[in-house]
Amino acid sequence: MQAQGKADEHGMPMERPLGRDGAPTRMPESLVVRVLPGGDEATAEGLARRLGSHVDEAPNPATRRGHKAPESDVLALCVGADGLSLESGELRLLPDLSRMLPRIRQGRLQQELLVRAAKVRMGSAHGAPHAIDATAGMGEDSLLLAAAGFEVTLYERDPVLAALLSDSLRRAALVPELEGPVSRMRLVEGDSIRAMRELAFGRGQNEAGGPAAMSPDVVLLDPMFPERRKSAAVQKKAQLLQRLESPCDDEEELLAAALATGARKVVVKRPAKGPTLAGAKPSYSIRGKAVRYDVIVPPRA
């Protein structure tokens, strides 16, 4: 299926993804790839080729201080000793799933709003429940589901975010407490709407080695929402992410594709006081102070 790029054993995307129109996803014009101290040049060159970018020399910090405005216009995917990061001016995003460790410990995990919203009853003849995270982002929500026992397929259509997430998963797999959950997470670089539509038509196993054409138990949707109010640290993270992805403009298509998979639940993450996705009334909601999970339970045939 063309919507997904191929992946290696660690989930590293191998090809540029295709959108719903069959054209490669466009890269930001200002994107460059840089090698930081301790970073691997071959990795940087490979990323640059795949992303249609180039390897750029990192600016001297002393020089940068005198040219903040021009440098802040550059979006750099940086290969460093501590992993793959996204930088622009003074902003830096280094995904690190080990920060989620306190939230996935027993006792705390069961209290997570997402885990409560996604809970499904499984018969003794069934294996582990399967979830699709159609808007994977940095993978934190998928990690919660995987820690709760789900097999999770993560879709991320932006190739820069997919590269960041793939590297984050690679590093997380080296952490003993995260090794189990990460082994249940499969990253697919591609358009989730197209993938879910093809899944709905039962077209079999996809090119990325994803699951066969069986309905997932849960589909998670967390499209970017422009009016979220968060802490200053999260706002800085959002500034970088918004350079890559715009607020969701295809809510109806996204929700329709998720429902068409035959999932037992579609869970939609929204700001606590935000509107419902595509105006769809949920079956019920689980609310927190900052976020709300709207749960749509389609009628069973």
C-alpha positions as CSV (number, residue, x, y, z in Angstrom):
1,M,0.0,0.0,0.0
2,Q,1.6,3.2,-1.1
3,A,0.5,5.3,1.8
4,Q,3.0,3.9,4.2
5,G,6.8,4.0,3.8
6,K,8.9,0.9,4.6
7,A,10.3,0.5,8.0
8,D,13.3,-1.4,9.5
9,E,13.3,-3.6,12.6
10,H,13.4,-0.5,14.8
11,G,10.6,1.3,13.0
12,M,12.9,3.7,11.2
13,P,11.2,5.1,8.1
14,M,13.1,4.2,4.9
15,E,11.2,6.2,2.3
16,R,9.5,9.5,2.0
17,P,5.7,9.1,2.7
18,L,3.0,9.7,0.1
19,G,0.0,11.8,0.8
20,R,-3.6,11.0,-0.2
21,D,-2.9,12.4,-3.7
22,G,0.1,10.1,-4.2
23,A,2.6,12.9,-4.1
24,P,5.5,13.0,-1.6
25,T,5.0,15.0,1.5
26,R,6.5,18.5,1.1
27,M,9.3,19.6,3.4
28,P,9.6,23.0,5.0
29,E,11.8,25.1,2.7
30,S,14.0,26.2,5.6
31,L,14.7,22.6,6.8
32,V,18.4,21.6,7.1
33,V,20.2,18.7,8.7
34,R,23.1,19.3,11.0
35,V,25.7,17.2,12.8
36,L,26.3,18.1,16.4
37,P,29.4,17.1,18.4
38,G,29.3,13.3,18.8
39,G,26.8,12.9,16.0
40,D,27.2,10.5,13.1
41,E,27.8,12.2,9.7
42,A,26.6,9.2,7.7
43,T,23.3,9.2,9.5
44,A,22.9,13.0,8.8
45,E,23.7,12.5,5.1
46,G,21.1,9.7,4.9
47,L,18.4,11.8,6.5
48,A,19.2,14.7,4.3
49,R,18.9,12.6,1.1
50,R,15.6,11.0,2.3
51,L,14.1,14.4,3.3
52,G,15.3,16.2,0.1
53,S,17.4,18.6,2.3
54,H,21.1,19.1,2.8
55,V,23.7,18.9,5.6
56,D,24.4,22.3,6.9
57,E,27.2,23.4,9.1
58,A,26.1,24.2,12.7
59,P,26.6,27.9,13.4
60,N,29.2,29.0,15.9
61,P,27.4,29.9,19.2
62,A,29.2,33.2,19.4
63,T,28.3,34.1,15.9
64,R,24.7,33.0,16.4
65,R,24.2,35.5,19.3
66,G,24.7,38.3,16.9
67,H,22.3,36.9,14.3
68,K,19.3,35.6,16.2
69,A,16.7,36.6,13.7
70,P,18.1,34.8,10.6
71,E,19.0,31.7,12.6
72,S,15.5,31.5,14.1
73,D,14.1,31.1,10.6
74,V,16.1,27.9,10.1
75,L,14.6,24.6,11.2
76,A,17.4,22.1,11.8
77,L,17.1,18.4,12.3
78,C,20.2,17.7,14.4
79,V,22.1,14.5,14.8
80,G,23.9,14.5,18.1
81,A,25.4,12.1,20.7
82,D,22.1,12.2,22.7
83,G,19.9,11.5,19.7
84,L,17.9,13.3,17.0
85,S,16.6,16.7,17.9
86,L,14.7,19.5,16.2
87,E,16.1,23.0,16.7
88,S,15.4,26.6,15.7
89,G,17.2,29.5,17.2
90,E,17.1,29.0,21.0
91,L,14.4,26.3,20.8
92,R,15.2,22.6,21.0
93,L,13.0,19.6,21.0
94,L,14.7,16.2,21.9
95,P,11.9,13.6,22.3
96,D,12.6,11.4,25.3
97,L,10.1,8.7,26.2
98,S,11.9,7.9,29.4
99,R,10.3,11.0,30.9
100,M,7.1,8.9,30.8
101,L,8.4,6.4,33.3
102,P,6.5,7.8,36.3
103,R,3.3,7.7,34.4
104,I,3.5,4.0,33.3
105,R,4.3,2.5,36.7
106,Q,1.6,0.2,38.2
107,G,-0.9,2.1,40.2
108,R,-0.4,5.3,38.2
109,L,-0.9,3.8,34.7
110,Q,-4.5,2.7,35.5
111,Q,-5.4,6.2,36.6
112,E,-4.4,7.7,33.2
113,L,-7.4,9.2,31.5
114,L,-6.4,7.7,28.1
115,V,-6.0,4.2,29.5
116,R,-9.5,4.5,31.1
117,A,-11.0,5.8,27.9
118,A,-9.4,3.1,25.7
119,K,-10.2,0.1,28.0
120,V,-11.9,-2.7,26.2
121,R,-13.1,-6.1,27.4
122,M,-11.2,-9.0,25.8
123,G,-12.5,-12.5,25.7
124,S,-10.2,-15.4,26.7
125,A,-9.8,-16.4,23.0
126,H,-8.4,-13.0,22.0
127,G,-4.8,-11.9,22.1
128,A,-3.6,-8.5,23.1
129,P,-6.0,-5.6,22.0
130,H,-4.8,-3.6,19.0
131,A,-4.9,0.2,18.8
132,I,-4.2,2.6,16.0
133,D,-2.7,5.9,16.9
134,A,-3.6,7.9,13.8
135,T,-1.8,11.1,14.8
136,A,1.3,9.7,16.6
137,G,3.3,12.9,17.1
138,M,6.0,12.2,19.7
139,G,4.4,8.9,20.8
140,E,3.6,9.6,24.4
141,D,0.0,8.5,24.1
142,S,0.9,5.3,22.2
143,L,3.4,4.5,25.0
144,L,0.6,4.7,27.6
145,L,-1.5,2.3,25.5
146,A,1.4,-0.1,24.9
147,A,2.2,-0.1,28.7
148,A,-1.5,-0.9,29.3
149,G,-1.1,-4.0,27.1
150,F,-2.1,-2.8,23.6
151,E,-0.3,-3.6,20.4
152,V,-0.1,-0.1,18.9
153,T,0.4,0.9,15.3
154,L,1.5,4.5,15.1
155,Y,0.9,6.6,12.0
156,E,2.9,9.8,11.4
157,R,2.6,11.5,8.0
158,D,5.3,14.2,8.6
159,P,8.6,12.6,7.7
160,V,10.6,14.9,10.1
161,L,8.3,14.0,13.0
162,A,8.5,10.3,12.0
163,A,12.3,10.5,12.1
164,L,12.3,12.1,15.5
165,L,9.8,9.5,16.8
166,S,11.7,6.6,15.3
167,D,14.9,7.7,17.0
168,S,13.1,8.2,20.3
169,L,11.7,4.7,20.1
170,R,15.2,3.3,19.3
171,R,16.6,5.0,22.5
172,A,13.6,4.0,24.6
173,A,14.1,0.3,23.7
174,L,17.4,0.5,25.5
175,V,15.7,1.4,28.8
176,P,14.8,-1.8,30.6
177,E,11.5,-0.5,32.0
178,L,10.5,0.6,28.5
179,E,11.7,-2.3,26.5
180,G,8.4,-4.3,26.8
181,P,6.0,-1.5,25.9
182,V,8.2,-0.3,23.0
183,S,8.3,-3.8,21.6
184,R,4.5,-3.5,21.2
185,M,4.8,-0.2,19.2
186,R,5.1,-0.2,15.4
187,L,5.8,3.1,13.7
188,V,4.5,3.6,10.1
189,E,5.4,6.7,8.2
190,G,2.4,7.7,6.1
191,D,-1.1,9.1,5.9
192,S,-3.3,7.5,8.4
193,I,-6.6,8.5,6.7
194,R,-5.5,6.7,3.5
195,A,-4.3,3.7,5.6
196,M,-7.5,3.4,7.6
197,R,-9.6,3.7,4.4
198,E,-7.7,0.8,2.9
199,L,-7.9,-1.2,6.1
200,A,-11.7,-0.7,6.0
201,F,-11.8,-2.2,2.6
202,G,-9.8,-5.2,3.8
203,R,-6.9,-5.0,1.4
204,G,-4.6,-7.2,3.5
205,Q,-1.3,-6.6,5.0
206,N,0.4,-3.3,4.2
207,E,3.9,-2.8,2.7
208,A,5.3,-1.6,6.0
209,G,4.7,-4.9,7.7
210,G,1.7,-3.6,9.6
211,P,-1.2,-5.7,10.9
212,A,-3.4,-7.7,8.5
213,A,-6.8,-6.2,7.5
214,M,-8.5,-6.8,10.9
215,S,-10.5,-4.2,12.7
216,P,-8.6,-2.5,15.5
217,D,-10.1,-2.4,19.0
218,V,-9.4,1.3,19.4
219,V,-8.5,4.2,17.2
220,L,-6.9,7.2,18.9
221,L,-7.2,10.6,17.3
222,D,-5.3,13.7,18.6
223,P,-5.2,16.2,15.7
224,M,-3.4,19.5,16.3
225,F,-5.7,22.1,17.8
226,P,-4.7,25.8,17.5
227,E,-6.3,27.1,20.7
228,R,-4.7,24.9,23.3
229,R,-3.3,26.8,26.3
230,K,-0.4,25.0,27.9
231,S,2.7,25.7,30.0
232,A,5.5,27.9,28.6
233,A,7.7,24.8,28.1
234,V,5.0,23.0,26.1
235,Q,4.2,26.1,24.1
236,K,7.9,26.2,23.0
237,K,7.5,22.6,21.9
238,A,4.4,23.5,20.0
239,Q,6.1,26.3,18.2
240,L,8.5,23.9,16.7
241,L,5.9,21.3,15.8
242,Q,3.7,23.9,14.2
243,R,6.5,24.6,11.8
244,L,6.0,21.1,10.4
245,E,2.2,20.5,10.9
246,S,-0.7,22.8,10.6
247,P,-3.9,22.6,12.7
248,C,-6.1,19.8,11.4
249,D,-8.2,20.9,8.4
250,D,-9.7,17.5,7.5
251,E,-11.5,16.6,10.8
252,E,-14.5,15.0,9.0
253,E,-12.3,12.8,6.8
254,L,-10.1,11.8,9.8
255,L,-13.1,10.8,11.9
256,A,-14.9,9.1,9.1
257,A,-11.9,7.0,8.3
258,A,-11.4,6.0,11.9
259,L,-15.1,4.9,12.2
260,A,-14.9,3.0,8.9
261,T,-12.2,0.7,10.4
262,G,-14.8,-1.1,12.5
263,A,-13.0,-0.2,15.7
264,R,-14.9,-0.9,19.0
265,K,-14.0,2.6,20.2
266,V,-12.7,5.8,18.6
267,V,-11.1,7.9,21.3
268,V,-10.6,11.6,20.5
269,K,-8.2,13.7,22.6
270,R,-9.3,17.3,22.9
271,P,-8.6,20.4,25.1
272,A,-10.8,20.3,28.2
273,K,-13.0,23.1,26.9
274,G,-12.5,22.6,23.2
275,P,-15.2,21.7,20.7
276,T,-15.8,18.1,19.6
277,L,-14.0,16.7,16.6
278,A,-16.0,17.4,13.4
279,G,-19.0,18.3,15.6
280,A,-19.6,14.6,16.4
281,K,-21.3,13.9,19.7
282,P,-19.4,11.3,21.8
283,S,-21.0,8.4,23.5
284,Y,-19.3,9.6,26.7
285,S,-16.3,11.7,27.8
286,I,-13.6,11.3,30.4
287,R,-12.5,14.8,31.6
288,G,-9.3,16.1,33.2
289,K,-8.2,19.6,34.0
290,A,-6.3,20.2,30.8
291,V,-7.6,17.6,28.4
292,R,-10.8,15.6,27.6
293,Y,-11.2,12.2,25.9
294,D,-14.3,11.9,23.9
295,V,-15.2,8.3,23.3
296,I,-17.3,7.2,20.4
297,V,-18.7,3.7,20.6
298,P,-20.1,2.7,17.1
299,P,-23.1,0.4,17.1
300,R,-22.1,-3.2,16.6
301,A,-23.5,-5.1,13.7
